[in-house]
């Protein structure tokens, strides 16, 4: 498939082929199932942990919820980095299929948890699979979609997570009242995504950019084995991709800044937004209403609005640029955290605030599949995108741990969430240090390649 490098004189959607849309649909569906798994955990973790804790430990539920969420985040970080590396060596499509199979299997197994420790361990493994999938979808969409529409494609790709979250809320709304073990049924439903892997394998092409880069990698490795001295990109192609990330100054600077930017959203989101359904349930309970029902309603509102947040961020980033759009979403998430958790006490008003909060604090993730792939060369794109998106989670895994501990220690959600939510300001401060890439071709190298010693540059 030809790769468009300039905006045509027709509406953006008319310049896209069926193949473009099929690639987006496959990546979107895969990420939709990831979104289902993630939000199913948010909706059910309080109920699951409460049932799995020993008798007399109910008051400590928020603390142990933090442990389970931290295990999931840590697994996501681990699997995500591994998956990105694999995608650079065996291809985007193949890696996507393997990771979907991995997280659906472990999701089904988590329904069989017998105590909170086994639940946390299995959710760690689910996180490994989920983290591995995202980078492949983001890479293949960015590599196949044309430059002028890449932001929109990335926003619509990320919207799959919102659709999955919405679907999880609908399913939980239907089965949440089936008793104390209803959460187990949610994880059994999570096995179904395995059925779409055959369709993905048959429907979408491999990225031609990856295929070309992989061909150059094989040629460079053959030259090294023949004894030739390699320089520039030829030498880079023979390095392990993780080492390659830190070998070039231009790459290193972007990598560090992007990781800081991602750390801000992962720490803030996992320490703040993940507690929204549990917080809504607590407010409903205090007002004598059904907690599980209103947790599902809060989840539905948050999930529905984050879909609009994803798509809006993508369209706006194509209109005014990646940098200002990302800063707007981070600043709004920072301001809205105390609005939700401190300043809103009426349940109806709280649900409205949750919806607006979902638009920004959920939609904020869309900057990653849009901006990250545009910062790094094809030879390392999967590894770099996965590293930036996932490695900060090793640190941000402390977010839910800290939030859960603060909720117990401070006696409520409000002060704890507001303290953790201050981390969104890091994103506002870090974004200006990344280059604006709106409308520019994906880079193949960040520095001019140096020819092989004693030979001409092709």
Secondary structure as GFF3:
##gff-version 3
##sequence-region A 1 458
A	DSSP	three_ten_helix	12	15	.	.	.	ID=ss1
A	DSSP	alpha_helix	18	52	.	.	.	ID=ss2
A	DSSP	three_ten_helix	58	60	.	.	.	ID=ss3
A	DSSP	alpha_helix	61	90	.	.	.	ID=ss4
A	DSSP	alpha_helix	92	110	.	.	.	ID=ss5
A	DSSP	alpha_helix	116	144	.	.	.	ID=ss6
A	DSSP	three_ten_helix	147	149	.	.	.	ID=ss7
A	DSSP	alpha_helix	150	175	.	.	.	ID=ss8
A	DSSP	alpha_helix	182	189	.	.	.	ID=ss9
A	DSSP	three_ten_helix	192	196	.	.	.	ID=ss10
A	DSSP	alpha_helix	197	203	.	.	.	ID=ss11
A	DSSP	alpha_helix	208	225	.	.	.	ID=ss12
A	DSSP	alpha_helix	232	238	.	.	.	ID=ss13
A	DSSP	alpha_helix	241	245	.	.	.	ID=ss14
A	DSSP	alpha_helix	249	272	.	.	.	ID=ss15
A	DSSP	three_ten_helix	273	275	.	.	.	ID=ss16
A	DSSP	alpha_helix	276	286	.	.	.	ID=ss17
A	DSSP	alpha_helix	291	320	.	.	.	ID=ss18
A	DSSP	alpha_helix	322	341	.	.	.	ID=ss19
A	DSSP	alpha_helix	347	357	.	.	.	ID=ss20
A	DSSP	pi_helix	358	362	.	.	.	ID=ss21
A	DSSP	three_ten_helix	363	365	.	.	.	ID=ss22
A	DSSP	alpha_helix	366	371	.	.	.	ID=ss23
A	DSSP	three_ten_helix	372	375	.	.	.	ID=ss24
A	DSSP	three_ten_helix	378	380	.	.	.	ID=ss25
A	DSSP	alpha_helix	381	390	.	.	.	ID=ss26
A	DSSP	alpha_helix	392	410	.	.	.	ID=ss27
A	DSSP	alpha_helix	413	421	.	.	.	ID=ss28
A	DSSP	alpha_helix	424	431	.	.	.	ID=ss29
###
